[in-house]
Amino acid sequence: MRKAALTRNTKETSINLEINLDSKNRNQFFTNVGFFDHMLDSLLLRAGISLQMECSGDLQTGEHHLVEDIGICLGQAIKNALGDKAGIARYGTASLPMDEALVNCALDISGRGFLVFNADIPSQECGGFATENVEEFLRALAHNAGITLHINLLYGKNTHHIIEAIFKAVGVALGQALKVSGTEIPSTKGLL
């Protein structure tokens, strides 16, 4: 089983998590940021990742620190759970509709963390969540997991639908890339 555990304690946040890339167990976490919990659960479900997490943060200043640090920890845990990445499919793509919104996601578990985020989100807030933190979370996740991640919003009007389509598209593409499809390291270099 591909598993990892991670603890991160700063003056702003405290995060203790365990992931399993091969388990269908239900996720167990509560960030005190309801909309983010819903989005994170949607991503993990579609990626096939089981997450157990206890976390707290300085929410009196907003959710930015907690959301970003969860992205950092989740990214590091994914990287650790993958080890040398032998046998993974490596690439994933998804074109995901959510009512009037359509999002494309393409990713490569390349070892080179990078985010391209082409999504103008219409509202600054959704469900008490600062929508600018969508990009911050994805950047932290991509950089710390070593994933090249491209997000493109093709169209959409409803902020909730757009963000949910983004998280679900990332989950679907990540699930494809994490699948074991062989035994070799999927690179001509022999290393990812």
Buried (B, 14 or more C-beta within 10 A) or exposed (E): EBBBEBEBEEEBBBBBBBBBBEBEEEBEBEBEBEBBBBBBBBBBBBBBBBBBBBBBBBBEEBBBBBBBBBBBBBBBBBBBBBEEBEBBBBBBBBBBBBEEBBBBBBBBBBBEBBBEBEBEBEEEEBBEBBBEBBBBBBBBBBBBBBBBBBBBBEEBEBBBBBBBBBBBBBBBBBBBBBBEEEEEBBEEEEEB
